[in-house]
Amino acid sequence: MLQLVDFVIRNRFFLVFVLLEVLSVWLIVRSNTYWGATYFNTSNYYVAKTLAFSNSAREFTKLDEINADLAAENARLHALVTTLNQQKPVDSPSGYIPDSVFASRYTYTVAKVVDNETNKQNNVLTIDKGTAHGIKPGMGVISATGVVGKVRFCSEQYSVITSILHSQFMVSSKLVRSKEIGYAKWPGKDPNFIDLIDVSKYTKIFKGDSAVTSDQNSVFPPGIMVGKVENVSVHPNQTFYNIILRLSTDFRNLSYVYVVQNQQLGEQENLKERTIEKR
């Protein structure tokens, strides 16, 4: 208290000056219409600017929550689109009626990427969901823009994903316009591009055509983007095209992914094992 009194005494002339200035401005604004309107407009302008900045700051602090909500909504929409596509496949014959359980066999779990690699020969990424959330090895992983990889290892709270940017990972893919099926396989170079192999050169390939996951895939739902045709070439002595795809997923900026569970995968795998045993 004594320090406050001492401060007022030492700065009494300056404080009196400030008070007189404020009083003068107040009298001018009160007695002059022009300056009153100017003051009102100026004060409203700066108040609006302050409120806008405050709202922007508040929204920025909630970005994580907003992104999580959007990711959850995307997962729901992915499940809905996949079910609708399976209920009425575009290329199915007129008499084909899919089983309702088969059509809704894919479910999605939202996960956040906590670690990611893009500069190695065999890249992996880590997500914040594990066995406690129903995640198991072998499940497919996608993003909002396309294929990401497949679950390799799981702990209770985390999972390691084999990225599509891995020399031993391949995805059965179909070109939308030509209907040709091949395998997307990373050559281990640029994380923006991937090769599409085993596509016969005796069909027409269009630059810019989209490559999506094919129906011959038990891990990923059909129709998930892989990339777009960037370059096509063929050697005279080869029977397959050399096709380079520009990946649809930006692996350097992955934040959220969706783990895909095929609820009928176990049944499919068991049948395949039985055929292997009888060979």
C-alpha positions in Angstrom: 0.0 0.0 0.0 2.8 2.4 0.9 4.5 1.6 -2.4 1.3 2.5 -4.3 1.0 5.8 -2.4 4.6 6.5 -3.1 4.1 5.8 -6.8 1.1 8.2 -7.0 3.0 10.9 -5.3 6.1 10.6 -7.5 3.9 10.5 -10.7 1.2 12.9 -9.6 1.8 15.5 -12.4 1.7 12.8 -15.1 -1.4 11.2 -13.7 -3.2 14.6 -13.5 -2.2 15.2 -17.1 -3.7 11.8 -18.2 -6.9 12.5 -16.4 -7.2 15.9 -17.9 -6.6 14.5 -21.4 -9.3 11.8 -20.9 -11.7 14.5 -19.6 -11.0 16.7 -22.6 -11.7 13.8 -25.1 -14.9 12.9 -23.2 -16.1 16.6 -23.4 -15.3 16.8 -27.1 -17.1 13.6 -27.9 -20.1 14.6 -25.8 -20.4 18.1 -27.2 -19.5 17.6 -30.9 -21.7 15.4 -33.1 -18.9 14.8 -35.7 -16.3 13.7 -33.2 -18.9 11.7 -31.3 -19.7 9.7 -34.5 -16.0 9.3 -35.3 -15.3 8.0 -31.8 -18.2 5.6 -32.0 -17.2 4.1 -35.4 -13.5 3.8 -34.4 -14.3 2.2 -31.1 -16.7 -0.3 -32.8 -14.0 -1.1 -35.4 -11.4 -2.0 -32.8 -13.8 -3.8 -30.6 -14.8 -6.0 -33.6 -11.1 -6.6 -34.4 -10.5 -7.7 -30.8 -13.5 -10.0 -30.8 -12.4 -11.6 -34.1 -8.9 -12.2 -32.8 -10.3 -13.6 -29.6 -12.6 -16.0 -31.6 -9.7 -17.1 -33.8 -7.5 -17.8 -30.8 -10.3 -19.8 -29.2 -10.9 -21.8 -32.4 -7.2 -22.5 -32.7 -7.0 -24.0 -29.3 -9.8 -26.4 -30.3 -8.3 -27.6 -33.6 -7.4 -31.0 -32.2 -11.0 -31.5 -31.0 -12.4 -30.3 -34.3 -10.0 -32.6 -36.3 -10.9 -35.6 -34.1 -14.6 -34.9 -34.7 -14.1 -34.6 -38.5 -12.1 -37.9 -38.5 -14.9 -39.7 -36.7 -17.4 -38.3 -39.1 -15.2 -39.4 -42.1 -15.0 -42.9 -40.6 -18.8 -43.1 -40.4 -19.1 -41.9 -44.0 -16.5 -44.4 -45.2 -18.5 -47.2 -43.7 -21.7 -45.9 -45.3 -20.2 -45.5 -48.7 -18.5 -49.0 -48.6 -21.8 -50.6 -47.6 -23.7 -48.8 -50.4 -21.1 -49.8 -53.0 -21.3 -53.4 -51.8 -25.1 -53.5 -51.8 -25.2 -52.4 -55.5 -21.8 -53.0 -57.2 -21.5 -50.9 -60.4 -20.1 -53.8 -62.6 -22.3 -56.6 -61.2 -24.8 -58.4 -63.5 -28.5 -57.5 -63.3 -29.4 -60.7 -61.4 -26.8 -60.4 -58.7 -28.1 -59.7 -55.1 -25.3 -59.4 -52.5 -25.8 -60.8 -49.0 -26.5 -58.0 -46.5 -23.9 -59.3 -44.1 -21.3 -59.4 -46.8 -22.2 -55.8 -47.8 -21.7 -54.4 -44.3 -18.6 -56.5 -43.4 -16.2 -53.6 -43.1 -16.0 -51.4 -40.0 -13.7 -48.5 -39.3 -11.8 -47.3 -36.2 -10.3 -43.7 -36.1 -6.7 -43.5 -34.9 -4.1 -40.7 -34.6 -0.7 -41.0 -36.1 2.0 -40.6 -33.4 5.1 -41.5 -35.4 5.7 -41.7 -39.1 8.6 -42.6 -41.5 8.9 -41.7 -45.2 12.6 -41.6 -45.9 13.6 -45.3 -45.5 13.5 -48.3 -47.8 10.9 -50.0 -45.5 8.8 -47.4 -43.7 6.4 -47.9 -40.9 4.1 -45.6 -38.8 2.6 -45.8 -35.3 -1.0 -45.1 -34.3 -2.5 -44.5 -30.8 -4.9 -47.5 -31.0 -4.1 -51.1 -30.1 -5.7 -54.4 -28.9 -7.7 -52.5 -26.3 -9.5 -50.9 -29.1 -10.1 -54.0 -31.2 -7.1 -53.6 -33.5 -5.4 -56.8 -34.7 -2.5 -57.5 -37.0 -3.5 -57.8 -40.7 -6.1 -55.1 -40.7 -6.0 -52.5 -43.5 -5.3 -48.8 -42.8 -6.5 -46.0 -45.0 -6.6 -42.2 -44.7 -9.2 -39.7 -45.9 -7.4 -39.6 -49.3 -6.4 -43.2 -49.9 -4.5 -46.4 -48.9 -2.0 -46.1 -46.0 -0.9 -49.7 -45.1 -1.6 -52.7 -43.0 -1.3 -53.4 -39.3 1.8 -55.4 -38.4 2.2 -55.3 -34.6 -0.1 -54.4 -31.8 0.3 -53.6 -28.1 -2.6 -52.7 -25.8 -2.6 -49.0 -26.7 -0.5 -48.7 -29.9 -0.1 -50.4 -33.3 2.7 -50.3 -35.9 1.6 -50.1 -39.5 3.5 -51.4 -42.5 3.3 -48.4 -44.8 2.5 -48.7 -48.5 6.0 -47.1 -48.7 7.5 -50.5 -47.9 9.4 -52.7 -50.3 7.5 -55.8 -49.3 4.0 -54.4 -49.4 1.8 -54.7 -52.4 -1.9 -53.7 -53.0 -4.1 -55.2 -55.6 -5.2 -52.2 -57.6 -7.6 -51.5 -60.5 -7.4 -48.7 -63.1 -10.9 -47.1 -63.2 -11.1 -46.4 -67.0 -9.3 -49.4 -68.4 -10.5 -51.9 -65.7 -7.1 -53.5 -65.7 -5.8 -55.0 -62.4 -2.2 -54.9 -61.2 -0.2 -54.5 -58.0 0.9 -51.2 -56.5 4.4 -51.6 -55.2 6.8 -48.9 -53.9 10.3 -48.9 -55.6 11.9 -47.3 -52.5 12.6 -43.9 -53.9 10.2 -40.9 -53.9 7.4 -41.1 -51.2 5.1 -39.4 -53.7 5.2 -42.1 -56.4 4.6 -45.8 -56.6 4.8 -48.4 -59.4 1.8 -50.3 -60.8 3.1 -53.6 -62.0 1.7 -56.6 -63.9 -0.6 -54.6 -66.2 -0.6 -56.0 -69.7 0.6 -53.7 -72.5 -2.1 -55.0 -74.8 -4.7 -52.6 -73.3 -4.9 -48.8 -73.5 -3.8 -47.0 -70.4 -4.8 -43.3 -69.9 -2.5 -40.8 -68.2 -4.4 -39.3 -65.2 -6.5 -42.4 -64.7 -7.3 -43.3 -61.1 -6.0 -46.5 -59.5 -8.2 -47.8 -56.7 -8.2 -51.0 -54.6 -9.7 -53.8 -56.5 -12.4 -56.3 -55.6 -9.8 -59.0 -55.3 -8.7 -57.7 -51.9 -9.8 -59.0 -48.5 -7.9 -56.3 -46.5 -9.2 -53.1 -48.1 -12.7 -52.3 -49.3 -12.9 -51.9 -53.1 -12.7 -48.4 -54.6 -10.2 -46.9 -52.1 -7.9 -44.5 -53.9 -4.2 -45.5 -54.4 -3.1 -42.9 -56.9 -3.3 -41.5 -60.4 -1.3 -42.5 -63.5 1.6 -40.1 -63.8 3.7 -41.8 -66.5 3.3 -44.8 -68.8 6.1 -46.5 -70.7 6.8 -50.0 -72.2 9.9 -51.7 -73.4 9.6 -53.5 -76.8 10.6 -56.8 -75.2 8.3 -56.5 -72.2 4.7 -57.8 -71.9 3.8 -55.4 -69.1 3.6 -51.6 -68.8 5.9 -49.6 -66.6 3.3 -47.4 -64.9 4.1 -44.8 -62.3 1.3 -43.6 -60.0 1.3 -40.4 -58.0 0.1 -41.5 -54.6 -3.2 -39.9 -53.4 -2.0 -39.9 -49.8 0.4 -37.3 -48.6 2.4 -39.4 -46.1 4.4 -36.4 -44.8 1.3 -34.8 -43.4 -0.7 -37.7 -42.0 -2.6 -36.9 -38.9 -5.5 -39.3 -38.6 -6.1 -42.7 -40.2 -8.9 -45.3 -40.3 -8.2 -48.9 -39.4 -10.4 -51.2 -41.5 -11.7 -54.5 -40.1 -13.1 -57.1 -42.5 -15.4 -59.0 -40.1 -15.4 -62.0 -42.5 -11.7 -62.1 -43.1 -11.2 -65.0 -40.6 -13.7 -67.1 -42.5 -12.0 -66.4 -45.8 -8.6 -67.2 -44.5 -9.7 -70.4 -43.0 -11.2 -71.6 -46.3 -7.9 -70.7 -48.1 -5.9 -72.7 -45.5 -8.0 -75.7 -46.1 -7.3 -75.6 -49.9 -3.6 -75.3 -49.1 -3.7 -78.4 -46.8 -5.3 -80.5 -49.5 -2.8 -79.7 -52.2 
